[in-house]
Amino acid sequence: MKLLRSTLSSWILPLLLAACATSENYPLLPAVDPDPSLVRTSHPNGQLKRRAETRRLADGVRVQHGIERHWYPDGTLERVAHWKNGELVGVLRRYWPDGTVRAELDYADRLQPGTFRWFHANGQLEGEGLAVAGRKEGPWRWFHPNGELSHAGRYDQGRRQGLWRFYRADGRPLAEGAYVAGRRVVPWTVWNAAGEPEIRDFVPESEAVPSEPA
């Protein structure tokens, strides 16, 4: 009987410990090694910058598995992500320094589309669309801080594809043109400050294409 109790304890206890170590929304699988290592890095001021949980796979390779957190130099939370066997899963959240939401990126299943949303510092939606394995896919829309549409088009495996339209913050058109595999294809139509269209064979990237968060 003592032998039986000892045998049961030897495998029940690790399972209970693994259950206690899980996050609320993303249960972790029992690691091959019973004490998953923590990776920590710090800012120059000594404040914790990153803390990530890892596990060792059966082949000996150590990968991220569990919760990963990043902080700003003042200790304010910058992001929270969940990993499973080296792959991002669920919703990755990023925050502005004042604590408001910067991004909500749903990684879902790595082969299924999840919704990505980015927000301006004032709380207005900055961009929204689908992503597969972290790469933008299908139709996306981006907005100015005042809520007006900034630009819209489609992505194919993370690269702009097909017709894209760009707008000024007051809603007037700015530019329109096509992309193939992320490269612009001329000619493009560009509207000047007076609202007059011009057909161009060359448009500087900084003139018509706003930057996007990564």
N, C-alpha and C positions, 0 to 999 in steps of 0.2 A: 504493500500500500504506500509506504514512504517513497519507494522508487517511482510509483505512478504519479504521486503528487509532485515529485521533483521533476519528472519528465514533462508534466503539464505546465508547470511553472516556467520551464525553460523556453517554451514557445508561446505561451499565452502572454507573459509579461512584455516581450518585445512588441507584440501586436498592440497591446494597450498603450505602450509608450509611443508607437508610431501614430496611433489614432489621436493622442493628445497633441502631437506635433503638427497636425494638419491645420490649414487655414479654414476659415468658415465656409468659403465658397468653392475652394479648389483642393479637395483631399489629396494628400501626397501618398504615393506608393511607398511601401517599405523599402528602404535603401539596402543595398547589398552590405555596406558597412553600417553598423548600428548607430554611429555618431557622425552624421553628415557635417562636413566642414563648412565653416563660415568664412566668406571672403570679405575683408574690410579694407577700405581705403579712406584717407583723411584729406581735408583741405589743408593748405599751408598754415592756417591758423589753429590747426589741431582738431577742428570740428569734424565729426564723422561725415564723410561724403557719400559712401556707398556701403551697403551691407547686403550680401547675397548668399543664399543657401545653395549648397551643391550636394551631389551624390555621386558615388562611383558605380558605373555600370558593370555588368558581368564581364565585359572585355577589359576592365581596368581603367577605362577612360572616365575622367571626372567631368561632369556637366552640371549646368545650373538646374536646380530642381527645388521648387519652393518659392518663397517670396523674396523679391529684390526691391530694395528701397534706396532712393537717392535723396540727399539733402543739400540745400543751399549753404553757403559759408556761415550764415547766421543761425543754422539749425532748423530752418523752416523746411518742411517736406517738399521735395521737388517732383518725385514720381514714385509710383508703386506698381510693380509688375509681378505676374505669376508665371512660373516656368514649370514644365513637366518634361523630364528627360531631355533637357537641352533645347526645348522649343517653347516659345511664348504661347500662353493659353489665356482665355478669358479677356477681361478688360484691363488694359494698361491705362492708368490715369496719371496725367501730368498737371502740375500746378504752377501758377504764377507766384512770385515771391510774397504776395499778400494773401496767399492761400486760396484764391479763386481758381476754378478749373481752367487749365490751359488746353487739355486734350482728353478725349475719351476714345481709346482705340481698341476695338473689339477684335481680338485675334481668332476667336471662335476655334473651329477645327482648322488646321493648317491648310486643308484643301477646300474649305468652304468659305464663301465671302462673309466678312463681318463689316459692320458700319464703323467708319472712322469719322470723328468730329473734332474740329479744332476751334478754339474760341479766342477772340481778342481780349486784351487786358480789361476792357470795359464790360466784358460778359457777352458781347454780341457774337453770334456764330460767325466764324471766319471761313470754314470750309467743311463740306460734308460729302461723303460718297462711300463706296464700297472698296474693300481691299481683300486680297487673297494672299496669305503668307506674308503679310506686311506690305505688299505692293498694291498701289492704287489700281483699281479695275473698273471699267464701265464709266457711266456719266458722273461727273463731279461738278459742284458749284462752289465758288469762292466769293466772299463778301467783303466790302469795305467796313471799317469800324462803325460807320453810321448805319449799317444794315443794307446799303445799296449793293446790288450785284456787281462784283468786280470782274469775274471771268467765268466761263463755263465751257465744258467740252468733255471729251472722253479720254480715258487712259486704257492702254493695252499693256499689261505686265509692267505697270509702273511708268510707262512713257506716254506722252501725249500722242494722240492719234486722231486724224480727221480734222473737221472744222472746229476752231476755237474762236470765241468772241470775247472781247475785252471792253470794259466800260469805265468811265470816269466816276468819281465819287458822287457827282450830281446826277448820275444816271445816263448821261450822254454817251454815245458810242466812242470808243477809243481806237480799236483795231479789230481786224478780222482776217483770219488766214488759216491755212491747213498745216498739219503736222503729219509726218510719216516716220514712225519709229522714234519719236521724240525730236526730230529735226524739222525745222520750218521749211515749207516749200513755197517759193515765191510764184506769182506775185501776192502781196498782201494789200489790203485796203486799210489806210490809216486816216482818221479824222483829226484835223488840226483844232486848235483852241476855238476857232470860229465856227466849228461844226462842218467844215468843208472836207469831203473825202478826197484822198489822194491814193493813186495806185502806185505802189513801190515795189522795186525788185530787191530792195535791201531795207530792213528795219532793225536798228540796233536793239539788242535784247533788253537793254535798260529802258528803252523808250516805250515799249508796248507790253512787256511781259512782267507782271509783278512777281516778286519772290514768294515762295510758299514755304511753310514750316516743314521740317524734316523730322 
